[in-house]
Structures are given as C-alpha cells and as structure tokens.
Amino acid sequence: MTAVAEQATYINDQVIFDCLSHTAQPEPARVRAIFAKAREMQGLTFDEVATLIALQDPELTEELFHTARAVKEEIYGSRVVLFVPLYISNRCTNECSYCAYRASNKELKRVTLSQEEIAAETKAIEELGHKRILLLAGEAYPDHNSLDYIYKAIETIYATHSGNGEIRRVNVNIAPLAVEDFRNLKATGIGTYQCFQETYHRETYAKVHLHGKKIDYDWRTTVMDRAMEAGIDDLGIGPLLGIYDWRFEVLAMLQHIHHLEERFGCGPHTISVPRLEPASGTDFTATTPWKVSDADFLKLVAILRLTVPYTGMIMSTRETAEIRHKCLQLGISQMSAGSRTDPGGYERSKGDFYKAQFAVGETRSTDDIVREIAEMGFTPSFCTACYRLGRTGTDFMDVAKPGEIKYHCEPNALSTFTEYLEDYASPETKAAGEKLILTHIAEMDAKQQRIAKPMIAAVRSGKRDVYV
C-alpha cells in the first residue's frame, strides 16, 4: 500500500507574495535596525528577511555583507568543514526537466556501482584525507538501487579502511522515504539526512517534474516530518536555486523551517544553496527565466546567515573558486573539496560528464583547496564529533546558542586538520597549515587553548580521531 503524504499547508504562497510586495525599496533606517538585531544572533522575522531581500542600495548591501561576516565569525570562528559526495548510482525513474539523471535522457551512461566498486571509491576518497562522505543516488527503487542496496552501501563505506584512513560519518542524500524506511536508514548509523525541495513553488514544481514518484509535491515537502518522526534529528534542506524566483524560495524555506521548529522543537542542521548548472541532455539552465546572478547569490547567502545564524550552510563544487571564496566570508560553513559527481569518478581520478548529474565549477584537488583555505586564514576541518557524541537536533542547539560549541568545534577542527597535515598534505600545504595552526592557537582564549593543545600534541604523537 502506497503511503499518503500530509499536505504541506505551511507553505503559503500568498503570504510570501504579499510580504515581498510590501517591503519594496526599504528605508535605510529600517535596514540598519535589522542589521543591529541580527548582530544579537537570535535570527530574523519573516518580514525582516523580506526587507533585506529587497535591498538594492550598494552601500547597504556592503553593510549586509559586513554584518554577515561578523555573525559567522562569532559563531563559527575560522573553521570550514570539508566533505565529498559519493555518487553510487545515476539510475532514476523520475523525469525532472533540469537534471541529467532523468529517465528519458539517452545521453547519459547509466551506472550502478557494485559493493566492490563502492569500496574502491571509498578507499580513493580516504586517500585524499576525507573523513565524511555524502552518499547520493538517483531514485530507482526498487528496480536497481533498492533500499537494501543503499543500506549495504553505507555498511561497505564504514567497513572500508585505507592505511590510516577511514570514513567516520556517512551523510545521505536520497529520495524521500516512509517513516519505517527512515527508521531502517537511521539504524545504519548515518549522520545527516539531506533532501532538497528543488522548488517550493507548487505550480512550478508540477511543470518541471513530469513523471515518477517525485511528481508528488506534498510527499517531498513533508519528507523531513517523516524523518523526524523516525528519530532522525540531523537534517539538511535547500531549494535548487534557479528553477523559480530565489526570493520566493528563501521565504518558503523559512516557512518550512518554522514549521519544523513548531512541530519538533528543532529545524534543520544544515541548509544548502545549490544553483542550477548545465546538465547533459537538457537546456533548462539556459532557458530558465529565474537564473540567479552572482550578486543576488551573494546577497541570499548573507541573508540566510543572519536569519538562521546557528544553522550550517553548505556549498558544493557547483560554484567556482571565486564565488566559494566570497561565500566563505559571508556565511558558508561547509563545502566539498576534490569532488567527483559521476559514479566511479574517484577511483579513476577524473570526472566523466556523461555519467554526472551536473557540471562542476571547482575542479581542483582536495590538497589544493585545503591549502588555499588555510592561506585565506580559515581552518579546514574534518571533524565528525557531534554526530558520535549525540550533539544533534535540540542537543546541538543547546550547546551552540550559549556559545559553548566553540570549546568543541574549534579544538576539533585543529585536531583533525593536524591529522590531515600529518598524513595526507603536500609539503606546501603542510607549511601553510602549520603556520595557520600557530596563529589560531595564539588567538584562542585560555580555555580553548587548554583543550586544543593536548589534542594537537596527541595527534602529533601518533594518535588519531582525537575529539571532544
């Protein structure tokens, strides 16, 4: 019997459109009052967000960026969590106009990795120094990549070790499940469950999703309710920017977050901000009227950082190095590094666009990206501690909001970065990293130093996976 989704009545189009129309051309005094409130790091109201969305004045926009930098630095410090995606199958029964994986695309070579191939991919990823993987697959249940296959893939990843490397946390981005299936997924030991809405605009959603289970707007929009009901409280959401008006998508996502907070006492742990990129067999990216400009993209990243200050923000290798640099300053706290978006791409050490879901903008190696992040003054972090210590959902927020999280995250970031430098880094990256560690240790308060210094010393003496 097919499960029936609740209706996502909490996404109210009219409220969004009314709010956007009422906040056109905001007064500077009003905008600056919102900036002052944002610095208190308690979030912003729906109307305040709509006011910032309407910003056009260059001087006020620069003040927005400055405020976002200050809030990000206060909460997240200098750390940037790194990960890579692992695509295990590009088979899909859905027909999504913007995606290379759609069922009718004859240009795409279809691949479902065996468990042996998944193990080989995992080893290749471990040899890059990564400790967390985001597992992805097209929706082809039960014909090809059944749920049992997904569960087994997670088991394979955790069981695979390469030298002194291992994957410590598998996050998952797969199609929406029923509550019981989510319980089974949780039992595999995943970290975050991600699912992107693509677009919150119901009419547009129907136009771009033409066939398959994904045509059901409510089944997808209520997916996080079912995950929460199953006990998964570490969730990642986000729209695919460019399918519809980004201003609408931001406000609709905030309605979604508010619904989760009201019903479950906690919203998502992460928000992703992917933009449409070219995909084989479709010209959707070229024809969409809603393509998001770089200027608007930077603005929405900054607005989200002020609106949900304690929520992690993720950027993928869809974006170019230049955009990623700017967004690190404005609010991004997690990003992929050295990604391959085609099944089997890591083991071959090169991507194959004809098996990939989309084109990537950042093609450099993990080591090159790590070195550049360090040279920018940020700490590349490979930490997975929160998942394993139960700091998820409301428990994470209970530590984050009073500011106590910095006594965990910053020492863990330096510990895992030291591990990367000892085991994987090139000489150039190690030199840049050692300099950064000395600088950041000197900038820490006394309590942070008492925690971080013994952890770093333990790693240098040969211990691994040192965290608090």
N, C-alpha and C positions, 0 to 999 in steps of 0.2 A: 504494500500500500504506500503510495507516494505521500510524503509529509506535506502539509499545507502551511504556508508561511503566514505569520501575522502580517497585518498591513502596517506599513511604515508611515503612520499618520503624523508622526512627529516631524516629518519633512514637509514644511508648509510653504509652498511656492509664493503664495500671495503675500505672506508676511515678509518674505525676503525681498520681493519686488517693491513693496511699499517702503521698506526700510532703505533700500538703495535710492529710491526717488526722493525721499525726504532729507537725505544727507548730502545732496549735491552741493558743491562749492562751499565746504565748511569754513567757518570763521577761524582765523589763526588762533585767537584766544581759546576757543573750544578745543582745537587740536593740541595746543600746548598743555592744556589741563589734562587731556588724555595721556600725554606723554608723562606728566608728573605722576599720575595714578599708576601708569604701567611700571614705573620705577619701584613701586611698592611690591611688585611681583605677586599680585593677587589676581591677575587676569583682568580681562575687559568684558564689558557687556556687549550684547548684540548690536545695539545702536552705536556704541563707541567703535566697534570694529568697522561697521558700515561707514562711519565718518572717516576713518583712516583709509579705507578703500577709495574714497572719493578724492583723496589728495592728488593735486596736480602741481602745486607750487614747488619749485626746485629746492628752495630754502627749507621749507617744512619737510620735504621728503628726506633731505640730508639729516634733519633733526630726528626723523623717524629712524634712520639707519644708526645714528649715534646712540639713540635710546636702546635699540635692539642689541647693539654691541655691548652696552653696559649691562643689560639684563642677562645676556648669555654668559658674559664673563663672571658675573656674580654667582650664577647658579652652577654653571658647568666648568668654570675655570678654563684651562687651556686644553683640556683633553678632547680628542676626537676618536670615537670608537670605529674600528675598521672591521670589515667583513667582506665575504664574496658570495655571489649567488652560485648555486649549482643546479643547472637545468638537467633533469634526468629524463624528460620526455617532451617532445613537441607535438605529440598527437593530441587532437582536440576534436570534439563533436560539436562545438559551438560555431556560430557564424557571426563574428564580430568584425564590423566593416574596417576597423583601424588596425587589425592585428594580423601578422603573418601566419599565426598558428591556426587561423580559421579553417574550417573543414574543407571548403571548396578551393583553397589555394593550391594549385598544381605546381607552382614554382618551388614549393618547399619540400625538401627531402625529409621524410618522416623518420624519426629515430626514437626508440625506447631503450635506454641503457640496461644491460643486464646487471645483476648484482656484482659480478666481477668487474664490469666496467665502472660501476659506481665506486667500488673500492679503489680502482686505479685513479679515477678523478679525485677522490678524497686524498690519496697519497700525494698527488701532484699539488693539491691545494695546501696540504700540510707542509710540503717542502718550500712553499712560499712564505711560511711563518704564520698563516692564519689559524685562529682558534675557534672561530664561529662561521657557520655556513647558513645561508638562506636557501633552503630547498624549494625548487619550483617545478611544476609540471602542468601541462595542458589538461583540460578536463575531458577525460576519455573513459570515465568509469561506466560500466565495468569491462568494456571491450578490451582495452590494452593495459593502461596503468591503473589497475584496481586499487582499492584502499589497502588491501593486503600487501600489494607491491609497494605502496608508499610507506607503510609501517615497516616492511622489511628493509627498505632503503635507509630509513632512519637508523635501524639497528645496525646495518652494514657500516654506515658512516661512523657511528660511535665505536664500533669494534675494530676499525682500521687505524693502524698506527704506522708512522714512517719515521724511523730513527728516534729522535727525541721529540717528535711532533705528534699531536693528537687534536682532534676536534672536541672541544669541551662543551659546545652548545649548538644544537641544530634548531634554527628558527624555520618556520614553514609558511610558504605562500601557495596555497592550493585552493580549489574551488570550495564554495560553501558546503557544509555538511549538516546532517541531522544531529540532534543532541547526543544520541548514543554513539554515533561515529566520532564526535568530538571527545567523548569520554575515552574512547579507544586511542585516539590521537594523543591525548594528554598522557595516557599510560606509557607511551613510548619515550617520554622524557623530553619533550620539546621545550623550547624557550618561548618565543613569541609566536603567536599565530597572526599572520597578515592576510588581509583580503581587501583589495581596492574596489571601491564602488564604481570606478570608471567615470560615471556622471550621476549626480544626484537629481538631475532634471528628468522627470519621468517621461515626458514626451520625447525628448531627445534620446533617452535610453532605449525606448521602443524602436526608434529609427535606426540606431546603429547596431542593435543586437537582433539579428534576423532569424536565428534558428538555434535550437539546443536548449538545454536547461537554463542557460544564462538569460534567456528572454524574460524570465520571471523577476521583475524589479524588486518585489517585496521579499522574495526568498534571499536575494543577495543583500538587500539593505538591512535585513534583520539578522544577518549571519552572526554578528557579534553578540546579540542577545542569546543565541543558542550556544555559542562558545562559552559565554559567562555562566549560563545555566549548567554547563558540563564541568565547570570548575577551572576553566582556562581564564585567568585574570590578567594575562600579559598579552595585550592585543595591539595590532598595528593597522591603521586605516589610512585612507587618502583617495582623492579623485585622480583621474588621469587628465591632466590639465591640457586643454585644447579641444576636447570634444564639445564642450559648451562654455559659456561665459565664466571665466575664472572667478569673478566677483560673486556670482551665484553659488559656485561650488564651495568657496570658502565659508559663506554664511550657512549653507546647507550642512556642511560638515560640522559646523559649530552646533547646529540643531541636533545633529546625531550625537555629538559628544555630550551635550546637555541631557539628552535622553538617557544615555548610558549612566551618567553620574546620578541622575534622579532614581533610576531603577536599581542600579547595582552599587552605588556609592563610589564608583571609580570609572573614569573614562579610559581612553586608550593610553598605552605606554609610549607609543610612537606614532608620528604622522609622517607619511612620505609625500614628496612633492614631485612626482614624475611628470615630465612634459612629453607630449606626442613626439615620436621620432619616425623617420621613414621606415617602412617595413616592406618586405618583398611582396609583390603581387597586389599592392593597393596604392592608390594615390590619395588616400584620405588626408594625410598630413598636408599635402599641397592644396587641397580643396576646402578644408575646413575654414569657416569664417571666424573661428574662435581661437586661432593660434595666439599663444601668449608671448608677447615681446619680452626681451631681456629686462627692460626697465620695469615692466609690470611684474615679472617673475621675482626680481629682487625685492620689490615692494611687498609682495604677498608673503615671502619668506620672513621678512622683518615683522610684518603684522602678526603672523602666526606666533612668532617668538614672544611677542608682548601679550598675546591673547591667552596662550596656554604655556606659561613660562616653564613649567616643570615637565612638560611632555617632550620626549626626544624627537628630533627631526632628522629624517633620513634623506640623503641624496645619492642617487645611483650614478653609474657611468654613462647614463644618457647625456649628461651635461659635459661641456668642455672643461678643460682645466681652468680657463679664465673665470667661468661662471662659478665653478666649485670654489675657487679661491675667495671670490667675493662673498659667497654664501656662508663660508666658514666664519666670516666676520659677523654676519647678520643673524645667525641662529641655528645653522646646521650643526648637529652634534654627532651624527653617524654618517659614514659614507663607505661605499665599496671601493676596493683598490685591487687592480690587476684582474678585473672581471672578464669572464667569457660568458656570452649569452646563448651559446649553442651547445647542445648535449655532446659531451666528449671533448670540448674545446680545451680544457686544461691539460689533459694528458697529451694532446697533440701540440700544445704550446702556441696555438694560434686559433683565432676565431674563424668561423665559417658562416658568412652572412646568409647562406642559403639553408641553414638549419636554425638560424637565430630568430628571435621574436621581434627584434628591432635593431636599428643601428646604434652603435655606441659613440659617444663624443670623446671619452677619455680612454686611450688605448695604451698608456704607458704601463710599465711593470709595477708590481707591488713595491719593490725596493725603491724605485724612482719616486713613487708617490709618497712613501713613508719619509724619505729624505727631504722632499720638498715641504711636507707638512711640518717636519721638525725645524727646517730653516725658516719657516714662517713664524715660529715661536709656539706652535701647538704640540701637544704630546700625543703621538699615535698610541692608542690604547687597544689592547687585545683582550680586555677584561671580560669575564663571564661570571663574576662572583655573585651578582644579585640573584640570578636565576637559581643558583645552587644553595644560596643561603636564605631563600624564601622572601627576598626583598622584591616582591611583585605586587601589582594591584594596589590596594589601600595601604599595605605594609610599606611599600616603596614610598608612597606619598607621605606617610607618617614620618619617615626619615628625611625625605627631600625638603619638605616645606619649612621645617625649622632650621634648615641649613646644615644638618648633621651629615648629610650624604657626602660632603666634601672630605670627611675623615675616612671615608671608604673609597670613593671613586678616584680621587687624585693619587693616593698611595698605590691603589691597584693599577692605575694607568702607568705609573712609573715602574712598578714591578714588572708588568707584562711587557712594557717597552724595553726594559733592560734585558728581559728574556729574548726578545726579538733581536736586539743588538748582539747578544752573546752567541746566538745560534744561527741566525739567518742573514744578517745585514752585510752588505758590501763594505769595504774599508771606508769609502766616502760617507756612506750612511751612518756607519758606526761613529765616525768622528763628529758628524753633525749631531747625532743623538746624545753622545756623551756630554757635549757642550750644553745641550738643552737640559739634560738632567741636572747638571751642576747649577744652572741658572734657576730652575724651578724649585729645587731643594732650598736654595737660598731665599726664595720668595715665600716659602711656606711659613705658616705660623708654627709656634713651638710644638703644639700638639700634633700637627700633621708631620712634622719632622721626626718626632718620637715614633710615629707609626711607620713612616716611609723608609727611613734609613735602614733599620734592621731587615726590612723586606728586600730592599735592593741588595744589601750585603748577602742575604741568604741566596738570592739568585746568582750573584757573582761567585758564590762558593759551590755552586752546582745544584742547588735545589730548584725545582720547577713548580709552577702552578701555586705560587705564593700569593695569598689574598686575604682580605679581611671583610 
